[in-house]
Amino acid sequence: MNDKTILLSTVADLKEAFSSVILEMAKTPPVVPGERKKLNRAQAARFCGVSYHTFGSWVRADKIKERGLGRKNFFYKEDLIEALQNGDK
């Protein structure tokens, strides 16, 4: 969030200032320290710079580790970076 100086003259100004800050904070999801970034298959393919189908081939060939069960699969960014650095394409 940007550092700003706000001059308030009335209670209504204070309420409006708090409302705008709260709305701005609601737009960005909270960052939990130590939480790993999860990506779905389309996001992971985009992150790796390949097509959705190529990425699916990598997953089927066990070159990329897929997490989750059933239709709730996801990928960790850290796993993708490691696989790309190791040349596991």
C-alpha positions in Angstrom: 0.0 0.0 0.0 1.2 3.5 -0.7 2.2 5.8 2.1 -0.1 8.7 2.0 -0.8 11.7 4.2 -4.5 12.3 4.8 -5.9 15.5 6.2 -9.3 14.9 7.8 -11.7 17.7 8.8 -14.8 15.8 9.7 -16.0 12.4 10.9 -17.5 11.8 7.5 -14.0 12.3 6.0 -12.6 9.8 8.4 -15.2 7.2 7.5 -14.6 7.8 3.8 -10.9 7.4 4.3 -11.3 4.1 6.2 -13.7 2.8 3.6 -11.3 3.5 0.7 -8.5 1.8 2.6 -10.6 -1.3 3.4 -11.8 -1.5 -0.2 -8.2 -1.3 -1.5 -7.1 -4.0 1.0 -10.0 -6.3 -0.1 -8.7 -6.3 -3.7 -5.4 -8.0 -2.7 -5.5 -11.5 -1.1 -3.6 -11.8 2.1 -0.1 -13.3 2.0 0.5 -15.9 4.6 4.2 -16.4 5.3 5.4 -19.9 4.3 2.3 -20.5 2.1 3.2 -22.1 -1.2 1.7 -20.7 -4.4 -0.7 -23.2 -6.1 -1.4 -23.1 -9.8 -3.9 -25.0 -11.9 -2.8 -26.7 -15.1 -3.5 -23.7 -17.4 -1.6 -21.3 -15.0 1.3 -23.7 -14.7 1.6 -24.1 -18.5 1.6 -20.3 -18.9 4.2 -20.0 -16.1 6.4 -22.5 -17.9 5.9 -20.8 -21.3 4.4 -23.8 -23.1 1.0 -24.8 -24.4 -1.6 -26.5 -22.3 -1.2 -29.7 -24.3 2.6 -29.7 -24.1 2.4 -29.3 -20.3 -0.1 -32.1 -20.1 2.4 -34.3 -22.0 5.0 -33.4 -19.4 2.6 -34.4 -16.6 1.7 -37.7 -18.2 5.5 -38.5 -18.7 6.0 -37.7 -15.0 8.4 -34.9 -15.8 6.3 -32.5 -13.7 4.9 -33.5 -10.3 1.1 -33.0 -10.0 -0.4 -32.6 -6.6 -3.9 -33.2 -5.3 -6.6 -35.9 -6.0 -9.1 -36.3 -8.8 -10.2 -33.1 -10.4 -8.6 -31.0 -7.6 -5.1 -31.1 -9.0 -2.6 -28.3 -8.7 1.1 -27.5 -9.1 3.5 -25.7 -6.8 5.6 -22.9 -8.4 8.6 -24.2 -6.6 8.2 -27.6 -8.2 7.9 -26.1 -11.6 11.0 -24.0 -11.2 13.0 -27.0 -10.0 11.8 -29.1 -12.9 12.6 -26.5 -15.5 16.1 -25.8 -13.9 16.9 -29.6 -13.9 15.9 -29.8 -17.6 13.1 -32.3 -16.8 11.2 -31.1 -19.9 
